[in-house]
Amino acid sequence: MPKILVTHQLPGERIHQLPDHCDMNVWMGPGLLPASGLRDELVGCDGLLCLLTDRIDEALLDANPSLRFIASMSVGVDHIDLAAATARGIPVGNTPGVLVETTADASFALLLAAARRLVEADRFVRGGHWRSENAWSPEFFTGKDVAGATLGIVGLGEVGQAVARRAAGFGMKVIAWNRSPREVPGVEAVELDELMAQSDFVSINVALGEETRNLIDARRLGLMKRDAVLVNTARGGIVDEVALADALSHDRLAAAGLDVFEREPVPEDHPLLSLPNVVATPHIGSATLSTRAKMADMAAQNMLAALSGKQMPNCANPEVYS
C-alpha cells in the first residue's frame, strides 16, 4: 500500500477514511512536527498531508524522490516550493474557499479591537488601574470611529469581498485595489497609493507572492493618515514589519491589528509586540471548529483522490495533470 505522512492530528471525518487506502503515519506530537522530524518521517513516503507550518522546499523534495503528491490543510501554499513540486510532477492540493467568511470575521474583529483599543483597555482593567485619577477624563481610552469611515481593501478576492460586505453594515465607504481589475458592487476601485492615502482603515487581504512581498513598504505606510489603522490577516511578508513598527512607535500610524507575521511563531522580542497600539493574534483567521474541520476534510479528500489515481478536486498546480 502507498505510504503517507500526516504532520498533525486532524479534525473532520474524512481523515478516518485514509487508512483504508494507504499506510498512514500521523505525527502525534507533542507540538508541531519540527523540520528535522519532517525530514526523517518523510523518507520513503508516497504522499504528504501537511499544515502551513511545514516548510516544503526543493531540498526536501530532492531528498524524497518517492514523494508523488502533497495535500496541504491551507488555502495559501507559500510554504511549499510550488515550482519545484510542479517540475517534479507532484500535484499540490489546498483548501480554497472554505475559510472566506471566517477570515473576514477575524479581519473585522481585529479592525474593531484596534480602533477601540480593546486590548489596551482589557490590560488596564486587569492591571488594577481603573481607579486612577484620570479614569473618567474626556480623553480616557478614546479610539477611532468605524461607522462612516473609509475602508481600503488591498486584494479584492473572496475574503476581501467578504470584508467589504461587513463594512457595508457599518456604513463605511469602501475602496479597493486589486492586481487585476475587478468590479464589485458598492466598492470603488482605486490605485494602491490612492487607497493608502485616503483610507481610515486598511485591510490586507491579498495573497503572498513575489509581486506582493513587501507590497506595503515604508513608502506606502508613509502615505497613510496618522490616525489610520492597518489590519493584516493575509500573510506577514506582505507588510514591511520593521517599517510598520517604526511608523507605529513614532505616531505616524494609530494602530495595527495583525494575525500574521513574516516569521511564525513570531519571536518574543519582535518590535511590534512591545507596542501597546498593536493587537496581535497567532494566525487564527480560520480558527473556528467548523471551518477547521471543513479544511481538514478538503485536504483529506485531495489525498483520497491522489491515492485513487484521480486529479485532486482542489489543486494549486493543476498543470501537472496535463
N, C-alpha and C positions, 0 to 999 in steps of 0.2 A: 504494500500500500504506500502511496505517497506520504512523505513526512512533512509536517508543517510545524512552525513555531508560532505561538501566540504570546506576545510580550507582556500581557497582563490579563488578569481575570476580568471577564467582560459581563455586562448585564445583558438582558434580552433573552430571546428564546432560541434563535437560530444557531447560536454558538453550540448548543447541545446536539445539533444535527451533524456537526463536523466529524466527530469520531466514527460515524458510520461510513465515512468516505476516505479517511486518512488516519495515519498515526499522528496524533496531536500531542504536542508538548506545550504546556501552559506554564509560564513563569508565575510562581505563586508568591513572590516577594521574599522578604519584606521590601516595601517601597517599589520604585520603578527599576526596571532592568537596566543596569549600568552598561556603558558602551562595551566594556571588556566582556561582560556576560553575554551581550548580544552577539558579539563576535564568536564566542565559544559555542553558544547554544545553536547558532545558525548553521554550523558545519553539517553538510550532508542533507540539508533541508530542500524540499522542492518548493515550498510556499512559506510566506511570512505574513502574519496578521499583526500589524503594529499600531502604535499610537504616534501622535505628532511629536512626542518627546524622544522618539527613536530616530537617530540620525543614520540615514541610509546613503552612504556616499560611494564613489567609484571604487575606492579601496576595498570596502566591504563586499561590493558586488564581485570584484576580481577574486576575492578570497573564497567566494562561494559560487563556483561555476554551475553547480546543480540547481541553483535557485531559478524557478521558472515563472513565478507570479508573486505579486505583493498586493495586499489589501490593507489600506490604512483607515482607521476609525477617525477620520478627519475630513473636512472639506478641502482645506489647503494641503498641498503636497510639497511645500518648500523645504521640508525636512528630508525629502528624497531627491537624489540627483536624477531627475526625470529624463534628462538627455542620455545619461549613462544607461539607465534602465531600458529606454527605447532602443538604443544602439544594440543592446543585447537581446532584443525581442521579448522583454519582460513587461507584461501589462501591469499597470499600477491602478488599483481601484481606490475610489474615495467615496465620500458620503455627502454629495451636494444637496442643497435644498432643504434638508431636514431641520437645520438649526436656524433658519431665517428669522422666524418670529421670536424665538428665544434670545437670540443675539441682539435683535433690535430692542427687546425689553431691557437687556443689560446696558446697551448704549444709552437708552433714555434714563435708566436708573443712575448711571454714572453722571450724566448731564445734570440731573436734578440734585444729586448729592453734592457735586462740586459747586453748582450755582448757589445752593442754600447753605453750604458749609456744614453739612450734616455730620461728617466725621469729626471735624474740629469741635463741634458743639457736643457731640457724644463724649469725646475725651474730656471736655471741660466739666461736664456734669459728673462723670465717673471720677474725676480727679478731685472732687470736693470744692470746686472754685465758684459755684453758683452764688454763694453768699458774699462774694466780693462787693466792694462799694459801688463799682460801676456796672453791676449786673443788669440794671434796668435803664441804662443810659440810652439815648436815641440811636447811637451807632452800635449798640450791643449786637454782635454777630450778624450784622447786616450783610446780605448776599446780593444776588442778582436776579431780577425778574426773568422768568422764562416765557410766560404768556405774552404774546405780541412781539417777541424778539425775533431776530433774523437768524435762522439756522442754515449753515453752509454744509452740504454733504459732499465729501470727497469720495467718489465712487458710487455710481447710481445703479448698482446691481440689485439683486433681490433684497439684501439686507439694507442697503441704502434706501430703497423704496419703502421698505417696512418702517424704517426710522422716519421717513417723510410722512407716512400715514399717521404715526403717533404725534408728530409735530403739528399736524392739522388740528388735532384735538385741543391743542394749547393755543390755537390761533396764531401760530408762528408763520412768518414769511419764510419760505423755503427756497433756497438757491442751491445749485449743484454743479459740479464739474465731473465729467466722465471722460475716459480716454477716447472713447468713440461716441459720436453724437447719439443722444437718447432722449426722446420726448416722453415726459411723464406728466400727466395732468396735475396742475397745482404746483409744479416745480419749474422754476426759471433756470435755464441753462446759462452759465457764465464761464468765463475763463478762470483758471485756478487763482491767479494773483488777485483778480477782482473779488473772488469768493473770500479769500483770506482777509482782504481789507474791509469788506462790508459786513462780515458775519459777527454776531454777538456770541454765537456758539459754532464750533466747527466739529463735525463728526467724521472720523476717518473710517471708511467702510470699503476701501479698495483692496484688491489682492496684492500680495507682495510679489514682486518680480524685479528683474533688472531695471525696468523702466520706472518703477515706483520706489525703489530703495532710496532712502533719504529724500523722498519727494518733498516732505515738509522739513526743509533745512532752515538754517539761521536766517537766510534772506526772507523766506516766506513767513517764518514766525515773526520777523520784524515788520511785516505788513499788517499784522493783526492789531485790533484795538487793544489798548492797555487793560480794559476791563473785560476782555473776551475769555472764553473758556474753551479748551481743547479736549476732545474725548476720542480715545482710540480703543476700539475693540477688534481691530483687524489683525495687524502684525506689528511688532515693535520696530522692525527695521525700516518701516515707512517714515518714521519721525526721527530726526536727529536728536537723540536724548540729551546729549551734552548741551546743545543749543537750547533745548526746551528747559532744562534745569537752570540755565543761565538767565533766560527770559523770566521765568517764574520767581527766581530769587532776587531779581533786580526790578520788580514791579513793572515789567514790560508786558506782563500777561497775568490775568487774575487767578486762574486756577486750571487744573487739568484732572481728568478722570481717565485712568489708564488700567486696562485689563490685560495688556500685552506689553512685553519688553523685548528688546533685541536679544538679550540673553535670559533664558529661563531655566531654572528658577532665577529670579533677579538677585544679584549679590546684595547682602545685607548693608554694605557700605555704599550702595548706589546713591549718587547725589539727589536723585528725585525722592528717595524715601525719607530724607531728612527734612523735607519741606512740608509745612502744615497745610499748604494750599494744593496738595496733591492727594487725590483719592486713588488708592492702588488696590487692585484685586488680582488674584493669582490665576489669570486666564480661565475664567469661569463663565465666559459668554454663553456657552452651550450647556451649562451645568444645571439642568433640571432632570429629574428622574426619567420623565417621559422621553425627552429629547435624547439623552444619552443611551437609553435602551433602543430607540429607533436607529441611532447611529451604529450601535453595535450590530443590530440586525442587518443593516445595509452592508456593513463590512463583511459579516459572515456570509451574506448572500453572494457577494462578489467572490469570496473564497470558494463557496459551493459551486458556483458556475465554472470557475477555473479548474477545480478538481474534476468536473464533469466534461472538460474539454470544450466548454462553451465560452462565448465572449462575456466578460463581466458586464452586468447591467449598468454600472457606473464606473467608467474608466477614464482616467486623466490623460492617457496617451493612446487613444483608440487606433491610431495609425499603425500600431504594432500588429493589428489583425489583418491589415492589407498586405 
